[in-house]
């Protein structure tokens, strides 16, 4: 589990296909002490460290991940957002991010407001009910607040700090980004749906008994 607070952005050093899987080598800080099997968020994708050295680590992506995330377009020299998993007892400055990307979507508009930017993305089908104004959303692993919401899009405001320390600063119209909706919204709506279903079933049973 992550918080969506990016620790660093690093370049992809090497990419190679291993059958239908994709192995990606990413640069890292020398001070990071990673372990084999550790989870790390790479552009919002919960990834497992399969090899490591002092200056890099390797992750591998299965076809399912490649079909649903931007990992399919990872190539050498591309910058990616990195965040190590949370520790119990740490402050959580963003929101709970699972690293389980829902889908990718496209940037449809970017407007500069002084030193900040308002980035608008299209709303993926089936996910609109989880995206609400002032709610949380992870865009390529970055914890953000939904600033605006329209029928076919949502917007997030990127402050200068976010633009500087994440790869969102280099976004252009048409670029693909990974989207993970707020887990609390997903679980909350699921609970409401289950409650409504249970009440409906109980009501149906009472009607059947009355007959």
PyMOL commands that place a pseudoatom at each C-alpha (Angstrom):
pseudoatom trace, name=CA, resn=UNK, resi=1, chain=A, elem=C, hetatm=0, pos=[0.000, 0.000, 0.000]
pseudoatom trace, name=CA, resn=UNK, resi=2, chain=A, elem=C, hetatm=0, pos=[1.158, 3.522, -0.806]
pseudoatom trace, name=CA, resn=UNK, resi=3, chain=A, elem=C, hetatm=0, pos=[0.161, 7.122, -0.071]
pseudoatom trace, name=CA, resn=UNK, resi=4, chain=A, elem=C, hetatm=0, pos=[0.607, 8.690, -3.496]
pseudoatom trace, name=CA, resn=UNK, resi=5, chain=A, elem=C, hetatm=0, pos=[3.410, 10.937, -2.236]
pseudoatom trace, name=CA, resn=UNK, resi=6, chain=A, elem=C, hetatm=0, pos=[6.163, 10.509, -4.815]
pseudoatom trace, name=CA, resn=UNK, resi=7, chain=A, elem=C, hetatm=0, pos=[9.654, 10.164, -3.339]
pseudoatom trace, name=CA, resn=UNK, resi=8, chain=A, elem=C, hetatm=0, pos=[11.597, 10.627, -6.548]
pseudoatom trace, name=CA, resn=UNK, resi=9, chain=A, elem=C, hetatm=0, pos=[11.384, 10.373, -10.319]
pseudoatom trace, name=CA, resn=UNK, resi=10, chain=A, elem=C, hetatm=0, pos=[13.989, 8.264, -12.079]
pseudoatom trace, name=CA, resn=UNK, resi=11, chain=A, elem=C, hetatm=0, pos=[14.745, 7.185, -15.665]
pseudoatom trace, name=CA, resn=UNK, resi=12, chain=A, elem=C, hetatm=0, pos=[14.105, 3.764, -17.116]
pseudoatom trace, name=CA, resn=UNK, resi=13, chain=A, elem=C, hetatm=0, pos=[17.521, 2.342, -17.928]
pseudoatom trace, name=CA, resn=UNK, resi=14, chain=A, elem=C, hetatm=0, pos=[16.631, -0.761, -19.913]
pseudoatom trace, name=CA, resn=UNK, resi=15, chain=A, elem=C, hetatm=0, pos=[13.586, -2.613, -21.228]
pseudoatom trace, name=CA, resn=UNK, resi=16, chain=A, elem=C, hetatm=0, pos=[13.403, -6.110, -22.633]
pseudoatom trace, name=CA, resn=UNK, resi=17, chain=A, elem=C, hetatm=0, pos=[10.697, -8.639, -23.387]
pseudoatom trace, name=CA, resn=UNK, resi=18, chain=A, elem=C, hetatm=0, pos=[10.870, -12.076, -21.775]
pseudoatom trace, name=CA, resn=UNK, resi=19, chain=A, elem=C, hetatm=0, pos=[8.276, -14.029, -23.673]
pseudoatom trace, name=CA, resn=UNK, resi=20, chain=A, elem=C, hetatm=0, pos=[5.013, -12.139, -23.153]
pseudoatom trace, name=CA, resn=UNK, resi=21, chain=A, elem=C, hetatm=0, pos=[6.317, -10.393, -20.044]
pseudoatom trace, name=CA, resn=UNK, resi=22, chain=A, elem=C, hetatm=0, pos=[8.201, -7.127, -19.897]
pseudoatom trace, name=CA, resn=UNK, resi=23, chain=A, elem=C, hetatm=0, pos=[11.253, -6.624, -17.687]
pseudoatom trace, name=CA, resn=UNK, resi=24, chain=A, elem=C, hetatm=0, pos=[12.083, -3.023, -16.811]
pseudoatom trace, name=CA, resn=UNK, resi=25, chain=A, elem=C, hetatm=0, pos=[15.227, -1.669, -15.158]
pseudoatom trace, name=CA, resn=UNK, resi=26, chain=A, elem=C, hetatm=0, pos=[14.760, 1.602, -13.266]
pseudoatom trace, name=CA, resn=UNK, resi=27, chain=A, elem=C, hetatm=0, pos=[17.360, 3.903, -11.751]
pseudoatom trace, name=CA, resn=UNK, resi=28, chain=A, elem=C, hetatm=0, pos=[17.278, 4.504, -7.993]
pseudoatom trace, name=CA, resn=UNK, resi=29, chain=A, elem=C, hetatm=0, pos=[18.925, 6.486, -5.258]
pseudoatom trace, name=CA, resn=UNK, resi=30, chain=A, elem=C, hetatm=0, pos=[22.020, 4.804, -3.796]
pseudoatom trace, name=CA, resn=UNK, resi=31, chain=A, elem=C, hetatm=0, pos=[20.551, 5.389, -0.336]
pseudoatom trace, name=CA, resn=UNK, resi=32, chain=A, elem=C, hetatm=0, pos=[17.531, 3.194, -1.049]
pseudoatom trace, name=CA, resn=UNK, resi=33, chain=A, elem=C, hetatm=0, pos=[18.002, -0.259, 0.476]
pseudoatom trace, name=CA, resn=UNK, resi=34, chain=A, elem=C, hetatm=0, pos=[15.577, -2.404, -1.467]
pseudoatom trace, name=CA, resn=UNK, resi=35, chain=A, elem=C, hetatm=0, pos=[14.920, -6.109, -0.996]
pseudoatom trace, name=CA, resn=UNK, resi=36, chain=A, elem=C, hetatm=0, pos=[14.007, -8.760, -3.552]
pseudoatom trace, name=CA, resn=UNK, resi=37, chain=A, elem=C, hetatm=0, pos=[10.234, -9.232, -3.449]
pseudoatom trace, name=CA, resn=UNK, resi=38, chain=A, elem=C, hetatm=0, pos=[9.595, -5.735, -2.104]
pseudoatom trace, name=CA, resn=UNK, resi=39, chain=A, elem=C, hetatm=0, pos=[6.708, -3.726, -3.532]
pseudoatom trace, name=CA, resn=UNK, resi=40, chain=A, elem=C, hetatm=0, pos=[7.364, -0.357, -5.117]
pseudoatom trace, name=CA, resn=UNK, resi=41, chain=A, elem=C, hetatm=0, pos=[5.043, 1.979, -7.000]
pseudoatom trace, name=CA, resn=UNK, resi=42, chain=A, elem=C, hetatm=0, pos=[6.270, 2.761, -10.531]
pseudoatom trace, name=CA, resn=UNK, resi=43, chain=A, elem=C, hetatm=0, pos=[4.032, 5.434, -12.075]
pseudoatom trace, name=CA, resn=UNK, resi=44, chain=A, elem=C, hetatm=0, pos=[1.267, 4.165, -9.815]
pseudoatom trace, name=CA, resn=UNK, resi=45, chain=A, elem=C, hetatm=0, pos=[1.722, 0.479, -10.685]
pseudoatom trace, name=CA, resn=UNK, resi=46, chain=A, elem=C, hetatm=0, pos=[2.390, -1.786, -7.699]
pseudoatom trace, name=CA, resn=UNK, resi=47, chain=A, elem=C, hetatm=0, pos=[5.553, -3.544, -8.889]
pseudoatom trace, name=CA, resn=UNK, resi=48, chain=A, elem=C, hetatm=0, pos=[7.698, -6.285, -7.361]
pseudoatom trace, name=CA, resn=UNK, resi=49, chain=A, elem=C, hetatm=0, pos=[11.471, -5.911, -7.188]
pseudoatom trace, name=CA, resn=UNK, resi=50, chain=A, elem=C, hetatm=0, pos=[12.931, -8.967, -8.945]
pseudoatom trace, name=CA, resn=UNK, resi=51, chain=A, elem=C, hetatm=0, pos=[16.575, -7.849, -9.085]
pseudoatom trace, name=CA, resn=UNK, resi=52, chain=A, elem=C, hetatm=0, pos=[18.589, -4.986, -7.630]
pseudoatom trace, name=CA, resn=UNK, resi=53, chain=A, elem=C, hetatm=0, pos=[21.952, -3.265, -7.529]
pseudoatom trace, name=CA, resn=UNK, resi=54, chain=A, elem=C, hetatm=0, pos=[23.255, -0.117, -5.905]
pseudoatom trace, name=CA, resn=UNK, resi=55, chain=A, elem=C, hetatm=0, pos=[21.996, 2.147, -8.697]
pseudoatom trace, name=CA, resn=UNK, resi=56, chain=A, elem=C, hetatm=0, pos=[18.989, 0.314, -10.137]
pseudoatom trace, name=CA, resn=UNK, resi=57, chain=A, elem=C, hetatm=0, pos=[16.273, -2.264, -9.596]
pseudoatom trace, name=CA, resn=UNK, resi=58, chain=A, elem=C, hetatm=0, pos=[14.324, -4.519, -11.978]
pseudoatom trace, name=CA, resn=UNK, resi=59, chain=A, elem=C, hetatm=0, pos=[10.584, -5.156, -12.096]
pseudoatom trace, name=CA, resn=UNK, resi=60, chain=A, elem=C, hetatm=0, pos=[8.596, -7.438, -14.398]
pseudoatom trace, name=CA, resn=UNK, resi=61, chain=A, elem=C, hetatm=0, pos=[5.099, -6.985, -15.805]
pseudoatom trace, name=CA, resn=UNK, resi=62, chain=A, elem=C, hetatm=0, pos=[2.691, -9.707, -16.858]
pseudoatom trace, name=CA, resn=UNK, resi=63, chain=A, elem=C, hetatm=0, pos=[0.456, -9.382, -19.960]
pseudoatom trace, name=CA, resn=UNK, resi=64, chain=A, elem=C, hetatm=0, pos=[-2.531, -8.397, -17.778]
pseudoatom trace, name=CA, resn=UNK, resi=65, chain=A, elem=C, hetatm=0, pos=[-0.633, -5.409, -16.364]
pseudoatom trace, name=CA, resn=UNK, resi=66, chain=A, elem=C, hetatm=0, pos=[0.654, -4.450, -19.795]
pseudoatom trace, name=CA, resn=UNK, resi=67, chain=A, elem=C, hetatm=0, pos=[-2.891, -4.426, -21.159]
pseudoatom trace, name=CA, resn=UNK, resi=68, chain=A, elem=C, hetatm=0, pos=[-4.260, -2.107, -18.449]
pseudoatom trace, name=CA, resn=UNK, resi=69, chain=A, elem=C, hetatm=0, pos=[-1.427, 0.305, -17.647]
pseudoatom trace, name=CA, resn=UNK, resi=70, chain=A, elem=C, hetatm=0, pos=[1.191, 2.515, -19.265]
pseudoatom trace, name=CA, resn=UNK, resi=71, chain=A, elem=C, hetatm=0, pos=[3.794, -0.162, -18.563]
pseudoatom trace, name=CA, resn=UNK, resi=72, chain=A, elem=C, hetatm=0, pos=[3.172, -1.282, -22.141]
pseudoatom trace, name=CA, resn=UNK, resi=73, chain=A, elem=C, hetatm=0, pos=[4.745, 1.988, -23.346]
pseudoatom trace, name=CA, resn=UNK, resi=74, chain=A, elem=C, hetatm=0, pos=[7.702, 2.029, -20.942]
pseudoatom trace, name=CA, resn=UNK, resi=75, chain=A, elem=C, hetatm=0, pos=[10.943, 2.590, -22.825]
pseudoatom trace, name=CA, resn=UNK, resi=76, chain=A, elem=C, hetatm=0, pos=[14.524, 3.599, -22.098]
pseudoatom trace, name=CA, resn=UNK, resi=77, chain=A, elem=C, hetatm=0, pos=[15.083, 7.158, -20.772]
pseudoatom trace, name=CA, resn=UNK, resi=78, chain=A, elem=C, hetatm=0, pos=[11.435, 7.662, -19.838]
pseudoatom trace, name=CA, resn=UNK, resi=79, chain=A, elem=C, hetatm=0, pos=[11.042, 9.219, -16.380]
pseudoatom trace, name=CA, resn=UNK, resi=80, chain=A, elem=C, hetatm=0, pos=[8.747, 7.437, -13.915]
pseudoatom trace, name=CA, resn=UNK, resi=81, chain=A, elem=C, hetatm=0, pos=[7.388, 8.277, -10.471]
pseudoatom trace, name=CA, resn=UNK, resi=82, chain=A, elem=C, hetatm=0, pos=[8.662, 6.101, -7.620]
pseudoatom trace, name=CA, resn=UNK, resi=83, chain=A, elem=C, hetatm=0, pos=[7.294, 5.506, -4.140]
pseudoatom trace, name=CA, resn=UNK, resi=84, chain=A, elem=C, hetatm=0, pos=[8.222, 2.816, -1.656]
pseudoatom trace, name=CA, resn=UNK, resi=85, chain=A, elem=C, hetatm=0, pos=[5.466, 1.071, 0.312]
pseudoatom trace, name=CA, resn=UNK, resi=86, chain=A, elem=C, hetatm=0, pos=[4.153, 2.541, 3.538]
pseudoatom trace, name=CA, resn=UNK, resi=87, chain=A, elem=C, hetatm=0, pos=[5.409, 1.611, 6.994]
pseudoatom trace, name=CA, resn=UNK, resi=88, chain=A, elem=C, hetatm=0, pos=[3.058, 1.197, 9.930]
pseudoatom trace, name=CA, resn=UNK, resi=89, chain=A, elem=C, hetatm=0, pos=[3.218, 4.313, 12.074]
pseudoatom trace, name=CA, resn=UNK, resi=90, chain=A, elem=C, hetatm=0, pos=[4.177, 6.667, 9.238]
pseudoatom trace, name=CA, resn=UNK, resi=91, chain=A, elem=C, hetatm=0, pos=[2.216, 9.843, 8.630]
pseudoatom trace, name=CA, resn=UNK, resi=92, chain=A, elem=C, hetatm=0, pos=[-0.010, 9.541, 5.557]
pseudoatom trace, name=CA, resn=UNK, resi=93, chain=A, elem=C, hetatm=0, pos=[0.110, 12.829, 3.688]
pseudoatom trace, name=CA, resn=UNK, resi=94, chain=A, elem=C, hetatm=0, pos=[-1.850, 11.697, 0.613]
pseudoatom trace, name=CA, resn=UNK, resi=95, chain=A, elem=C, hetatm=0, pos=[-4.504, 8.986, 0.595]
pseudoatom trace, name=CA, resn=UNK, resi=96, chain=A, elem=C, hetatm=0, pos=[-4.421, 5.193, 0.584]
pseudoatom trace, name=CA, resn=UNK, resi=97, chain=A, elem=C, hetatm=0, pos=[-3.226, 4.075, -2.858]
pseudoatom trace, name=CA, resn=UNK, resi=98, chain=A, elem=C, hetatm=0, pos=[-3.159, 0.355, -3.605]
pseudoatom trace, name=CA, resn=UNK, resi=99, chain=A, elem=C, hetatm=0, pos=[-1.073, 0.497, -6.756]
pseudoatom trace, name=CA, resn=UNK, resi=100, chain=A, elem=C, hetatm=0, pos=[-3.801, -1.493, -8.519]
pseudoatom trace, name=CA, resn=UNK, resi=101, chain=A, elem=C, hetatm=0, pos=[-4.356, 0.677, -11.580]
pseudoatom trace, name=CA, resn=UNK, resi=102, chain=A, elem=C, hetatm=0, pos=[-7.961, 0.750, -12.785]
pseudoatom trace, name=CA, resn=UNK, resi=103, chain=A, elem=C, hetatm=0, pos=[-7.112, 1.777, -16.325]
pseudoatom trace, name=CA, resn=UNK, resi=104, chain=A, elem=C, hetatm=0, pos=[-5.315, 4.364, -18.416]
pseudoatom trace, name=CA, resn=UNK, resi=105, chain=A, elem=C, hetatm=0, pos=[-6.862, 7.543, -19.755]
pseudoatom trace, name=CA, resn=UNK, resi=106, chain=A, elem=C, hetatm=0, pos=[-5.739, 10.493, -21.866]
pseudoatom trace, name=CA, resn=UNK, resi=107, chain=A, elem=C, hetatm=0, pos=[-4.877, 14.072, -21.019]
pseudoatom trace, name=CA, resn=UNK, resi=108, chain=A, elem=C, hetatm=0, pos=[-7.298, 16.221, -23.018]
pseudoatom trace, name=CA, resn=UNK, resi=109, chain=A, elem=C, hetatm=0, pos=[-6.346, 19.724, -21.872]
pseudoatom trace, name=CA, resn=UNK, resi=110, chain=A, elem=C, hetatm=0, pos=[-3.644, 21.561, -19.933]
pseudoatom trace, name=CA, resn=UNK, resi=111, chain=A, elem=C, hetatm=0, pos=[-4.037, 25.150, -18.778]
pseudoatom trace, name=CA, resn=UNK, resi=112, chain=A, elem=C, hetatm=0, pos=[-1.324, 27.103, -16.994]
pseudoatom trace, name=CA, resn=UNK, resi=113, chain=A, elem=C, hetatm=0, pos=[-2.329, 29.280, -14.061]
pseudoatom trace, name=CA, resn=UNK, resi=114, chain=A, elem=C, hetatm=0, pos=[0.755, 31.210, -13.071]
pseudoatom trace, name=CA, resn=UNK, resi=115, chain=A, elem=C, hetatm=0, pos=[3.286, 28.641, -11.911]
pseudoatom trace, name=CA, resn=UNK, resi=116, chain=A, elem=C, hetatm=0, pos=[0.620, 25.921, -11.538]
pseudoatom trace, name=CA, resn=UNK, resi=117, chain=A, elem=C, hetatm=0, pos=[-1.288, 23.855, -14.093]
pseudoatom trace, name=CA, resn=UNK, resi=118, chain=A, elem=C, hetatm=0, pos=[-4.839, 22.568, -14.388]
pseudoatom trace, name=CA, resn=UNK, resi=119, chain=A, elem=C, hetatm=0, pos=[-4.710, 19.183, -16.120]
pseudoatom trace, name=CA, resn=UNK, resi=120, chain=A, elem=C, hetatm=0, pos=[-7.907, 17.690, -17.527]
pseudoatom trace, name=CA, resn=UNK, resi=121, chain=A, elem=C, hetatm=0, pos=[-8.276, 13.994, -18.315]
pseudoatom trace, name=CA, resn=UNK, resi=122, chain=A, elem=C, hetatm=0, pos=[-11.093, 12.050, -19.911]
pseudoatom trace, name=CA, resn=UNK, resi=123, chain=A, elem=C, hetatm=0, pos=[-13.221, 9.941, -17.570]
pseudoatom trace, name=CA, resn=UNK, resi=124, chain=A, elem=C, hetatm=0, pos=[-12.840, 6.205, -18.285]
pseudoatom trace, name=CA, resn=UNK, resi=125, chain=A, elem=C, hetatm=0, pos=[-16.039, 4.266, -18.834]
pseudoatom trace, name=CA, resn=UNK, resi=126, chain=A, elem=C, hetatm=0, pos=[-17.363, 2.568, -15.720]
pseudoatom trace, name=CA, resn=UNK, resi=127, chain=A, elem=C, hetatm=0, pos=[-15.308, 4.703, -13.343]
pseudoatom trace, name=CA, resn=UNK, resi=128, chain=A, elem=C, hetatm=0, pos=[-17.244, 7.974, -13.404]
pseudoatom trace, name=CA, resn=UNK, resi=129, chain=A, elem=C, hetatm=0, pos=[-19.179, 7.115, -10.232]
pseudoatom trace, name=CA, resn=UNK, resi=130, chain=A, elem=C, hetatm=0, pos=[-15.922, 6.935, -8.254]
pseudoatom trace, name=CA, resn=UNK, resi=131, chain=A, elem=C, hetatm=0, pos=[-14.648, 10.364, -9.361]
pseudoatom trace, name=CA, resn=UNK, resi=132, chain=A, elem=C, hetatm=0, pos=[-16.218, 13.259, -7.450]
pseudoatom trace, name=CA, resn=UNK, resi=133, chain=A, elem=C, hetatm=0, pos=[-15.245, 16.898, -6.834]
pseudoatom trace, name=CA, resn=UNK, resi=134, chain=A, elem=C, hetatm=0, pos=[-12.836, 17.252, -3.890]
pseudoatom trace, name=CA, resn=UNK, resi=135, chain=A, elem=C, hetatm=0, pos=[-12.438, 13.493, -3.794]
pseudoatom trace, name=CA, resn=UNK, resi=136, chain=A, elem=C, hetatm=0, pos=[-9.073, 11.742, -4.073]
pseudoatom trace, name=CA, resn=UNK, resi=137, chain=A, elem=C, hetatm=0, pos=[-7.601, 10.135, -7.181]
pseudoatom trace, name=CA, resn=UNK, resi=138, chain=A, elem=C, hetatm=0, pos=[-4.168, 8.786, -8.084]
pseudoatom trace, name=CA, resn=UNK, resi=139, chain=A, elem=C, hetatm=0, pos=[-2.785, 9.889, -11.450]
pseudoatom trace, name=CA, resn=UNK, resi=140, chain=A, elem=C, hetatm=0, pos=[0.342, 7.918, -12.406]
pseudoatom trace, name=CA, resn=UNK, resi=141, chain=A, elem=C, hetatm=0, pos=[0.820, 7.225, -8.716]
pseudoatom trace, name=CA, resn=UNK, resi=142, chain=A, elem=C, hetatm=0, pos=[0.432, 10.830, -7.534]
pseudoatom trace, name=CA, resn=UNK, resi=143, chain=A, elem=C, hetatm=0, pos=[-2.213, 11.486, -4.870]
pseudoatom trace, name=CA, resn=UNK, resi=144, chain=A, elem=C, hetatm=0, pos=[-4.354, 14.371, -6.114]
pseudoatom trace, name=CA, resn=UNK, resi=145, chain=A, elem=C, hetatm=0, pos=[-7.679, 16.052, -5.370]
pseudoatom trace, name=CA, resn=UNK, resi=146, chain=A, elem=C, hetatm=0, pos=[-10.339, 16.248, -8.062]
pseudoatom trace, name=CA, resn=UNK, resi=147, chain=A, elem=C, hetatm=0, pos=[-10.690, 19.992, -8.663]
pseudoatom trace, name=CA, resn=UNK, resi=148, chain=A, elem=C, hetatm=0, pos=[-13.439, 19.811, -11.277]
pseudoatom trace, name=CA, resn=UNK, resi=149, chain=A, elem=C, hetatm=0, pos=[-15.725, 17.146, -12.653]
pseudoatom trace, name=CA, resn=UNK, resi=150, chain=A, elem=C, hetatm=0, pos=[-17.787, 17.284, -15.829]
pseudoatom trace, name=CA, resn=UNK, resi=151, chain=A, elem=C, hetatm=0, pos=[-19.729, 14.675, -17.737]
pseudoatom trace, name=CA, resn=UNK, resi=152, chain=A, elem=C, hetatm=0, pos=[-16.786, 13.365, -19.711]
pseudoatom trace, name=CA, resn=UNK, resi=153, chain=A, elem=C, hetatm=0, pos=[-13.723, 14.603, -17.843]
pseudoatom trace, name=CA, resn=UNK, resi=154, chain=A, elem=C, hetatm=0, pos=[-12.122, 15.519, -14.549]
pseudoatom trace, name=CA, resn=UNK, resi=155, chain=A, elem=C, hetatm=0, pos=[-9.438, 18.058, -13.701]
pseudoatom trace, name=CA, resn=UNK, resi=156, chain=A, elem=C, hetatm=0, pos=[-6.645, 18.148, -11.141]
pseudoatom trace, name=CA, resn=UNK, resi=157, chain=A, elem=C, hetatm=0, pos=[-4.573, 21.153, -10.084]
pseudoatom trace, name=CA, resn=UNK, resi=158, chain=A, elem=C, hetatm=0, pos=[-0.804, 20.656, -10.039]
pseudoatom trace, name=CA, resn=UNK, resi=159, chain=A, elem=C, hetatm=0, pos=[1.167, 23.008, -7.807]
pseudoatom trace, name=CA, resn=UNK, resi=160, chain=A, elem=C, hetatm=0, pos=[4.800, 23.906, -8.633]
pseudoatom trace, name=CA, resn=UNK, resi=161, chain=A, elem=C, hetatm=0, pos=[6.155, 21.318, -6.167]
pseudoatom trace, name=CA, resn=UNK, resi=162, chain=A, elem=C, hetatm=0, pos=[4.207, 18.493, -7.816]
pseudoatom trace, name=CA, resn=UNK, resi=163, chain=A, elem=C, hetatm=0, pos=[5.287, 19.657, -11.266]
pseudoatom trace, name=CA, resn=UNK, resi=164, chain=A, elem=C, hetatm=0, pos=[8.935, 19.653, -10.138]
pseudoatom trace, name=CA, resn=UNK, resi=165, chain=A, elem=C, hetatm=0, pos=[9.176, 16.346, -8.245]
pseudoatom trace, name=CA, resn=UNK, resi=166, chain=A, elem=C, hetatm=0, pos=[6.941, 14.111, -10.395]
pseudoatom trace, name=CA, resn=UNK, resi=167, chain=A, elem=C, hetatm=0, pos=[6.762, 13.230, -14.073]
pseudoatom trace, name=CA, resn=UNK, resi=168, chain=A, elem=C, hetatm=0, pos=[3.401, 15.023, -14.339]
pseudoatom trace, name=CA, resn=UNK, resi=169, chain=A, elem=C, hetatm=0, pos=[5.309, 18.206, -15.052]
pseudoatom trace, name=CA, resn=UNK, resi=170, chain=A, elem=C, hetatm=0, pos=[6.178, 16.929, -18.534]
pseudoatom trace, name=CA, resn=UNK, resi=171, chain=A, elem=C, hetatm=0, pos=[2.632, 15.899, -19.491]
pseudoatom trace, name=CA, resn=UNK, resi=172, chain=A, elem=C, hetatm=0, pos=[1.283, 17.000, -22.850]
pseudoatom trace, name=CA, resn=UNK, resi=173, chain=A, elem=C, hetatm=0, pos=[-2.179, 16.769, -24.384]
pseudoatom trace, name=CA, resn=UNK, resi=174, chain=A, elem=C, hetatm=0, pos=[-2.772, 13.252, -25.666]
pseudoatom trace, name=CA, resn=UNK, resi=175, chain=A, elem=C, hetatm=0, pos=[-0.430, 11.585, -23.167]
pseudoatom trace, name=CA, resn=UNK, resi=176, chain=A, elem=C, hetatm=0, pos=[-1.680, 8.469, -21.383]
pseudoatom trace, name=CA, resn=UNK, resi=177, chain=A, elem=C, hetatm=0, pos=[-1.737, 8.313, -17.573]
pseudoatom trace, name=CA, resn=UNK, resi=178, chain=A, elem=C, hetatm=0, pos=[-2.536, 5.565, -15.091]
pseudoatom trace, name=CA, resn=UNK, resi=179, chain=A, elem=C, hetatm=0, pos=[-5.686, 6.106, -13.044]
pseudoatom trace, name=CA, resn=UNK, resi=180, chain=A, elem=C, hetatm=0, pos=[-6.559, 4.566, -9.689]
pseudoatom trace, name=CA, resn=UNK, resi=181, chain=A, elem=C, hetatm=0, pos=[-9.819, 5.686, -8.117]
pseudoatom trace, name=CA, resn=UNK, resi=182, chain=A, elem=C, hetatm=0, pos=[-10.097, 6.203, -4.378]
pseudoatom trace, name=CA, resn=UNK, resi=183, chain=A, elem=C, hetatm=0, pos=[-10.492, 2.819, -2.667]
pseudoatom trace, name=CA, resn=UNK, resi=184, chain=A, elem=C, hetatm=0, pos=[-12.710, 4.354, 0.027]
pseudoatom trace, name=CA, resn=UNK, resi=185, chain=A, elem=C, hetatm=0, pos=[-15.171, 5.535, -2.627]
pseudoatom trace, name=CA, resn=UNK, resi=186, chain=A, elem=C, hetatm=0, pos=[-15.152, 2.093, -4.226]
pseudoatom trace, name=CA, resn=UNK, resi=187, chain=A, elem=C, hetatm=0, pos=[-15.724, 0.237, -0.955]
pseudoatom trace, name=CA, resn=UNK, resi=188, chain=A, elem=C, hetatm=0, pos=[-18.321, 2.756, 0.207]
pseudoatom trace, name=CA, resn=UNK, resi=189, chain=A, elem=C, hetatm=0, pos=[-20.404, 2.411, -2.940]
pseudoatom trace, name=CA, resn=UNK, resi=190, chain=A, elem=C, hetatm=0, pos=[-20.044, -1.369, -2.824]
pseudoatom trace, name=CA, resn=UNK, resi=191, chain=A, elem=C, hetatm=0, pos=[-21.345, -1.400, 0.767]
pseudoatom trace, name=CA, resn=UNK, resi=192, chain=A, elem=C, hetatm=0, pos=[-24.306, 0.791, -0.186]
pseudoatom trace, name=CA, resn=UNK, resi=193, chain=A, elem=C, hetatm=0, pos=[-25.095, -1.505, -3.127]
pseudoatom trace, name=CA, resn=UNK, resi=194, chain=A, elem=C, hetatm=0, pos=[-24.889, -4.627, -0.943]
pseudoatom trace, name=CA, resn=UNK, resi=195, chain=A, elem=C, hetatm=0, pos=[-27.129, -3.000, 1.664]
pseudoatom trace, name=CA, resn=UNK, resi=196, chain=A, elem=C, hetatm=0, pos=[-29.712, -2.093, -0.967]
pseudoatom trace, name=CA, resn=UNK, resi=197, chain=A, elem=C, hetatm=0, pos=[-29.591, -5.643, -2.354]
pseudoatom trace, name=CA, resn=UNK, resi=198, chain=A, elem=C, hetatm=0, pos=[-30.073, -7.185, 1.089]
pseudoatom trace, name=CA, resn=UNK, resi=199, chain=A, elem=C, hetatm=0, pos=[-33.001, -4.870, 1.852]
pseudoatom trace, name=CA, resn=UNK, resi=200, chain=A, elem=C, hetatm=0, pos=[-34.528, -5.698, -1.521]
pseudoatom trace, name=CA, resn=UNK, resi=201, chain=A, elem=C, hetatm=0, pos=[-34.199, -9.440, -0.909]
pseudoatom trace, name=CA, resn=UNK, resi=202, chain=A, elem=C, hetatm=0, pos=[-35.718, -9.160, 2.564]
pseudoatom trace, name=CA, resn=UNK, resi=203, chain=A, elem=C, hetatm=0, pos=[-38.605, -7.129, 1.198]
pseudoatom trace, name=CA, resn=UNK, resi=204, chain=A, elem=C, hetatm=0, pos=[-39.179, -9.751, -1.489]
pseudoatom trace, name=CA, resn=UNK, resi=205, chain=A, elem=C, hetatm=0, pos=[-39.195, -12.542, 1.112]
pseudoatom trace, name=CA, resn=UNK, resi=206, chain=A, elem=C, hetatm=0, pos=[-41.762, -10.709, 3.251]
pseudoatom trace, name=CA, resn=UNK, resi=207, chain=A, elem=C, hetatm=0, pos=[-44.016, -10.289, 0.215]
pseudoatom trace, name=CA, resn=UNK, resi=208, chain=A, elem=C, hetatm=0, pos=[-43.726, -13.996, -0.612]
pseudoatom trace, name=CA, resn=UNK, resi=209, chain=A, elem=C, hetatm=0, pos=[-44.658, -14.976, 2.969]
pseudoatom trace, name=CA, resn=UNK, resi=210, chain=A, elem=C, hetatm=0, pos=[-47.615, -12.603, 2.942]
pseudoatom trace, name=CA, resn=UNK, resi=211, chain=A, elem=C, hetatm=0, pos=[-49.002, -14.410, -0.073]
for i in range(1, 211): cmd.bond("trace and resi %d" % i, "trace and resi %d" % (i + 1))
show_as sticks, trace
zoom trace
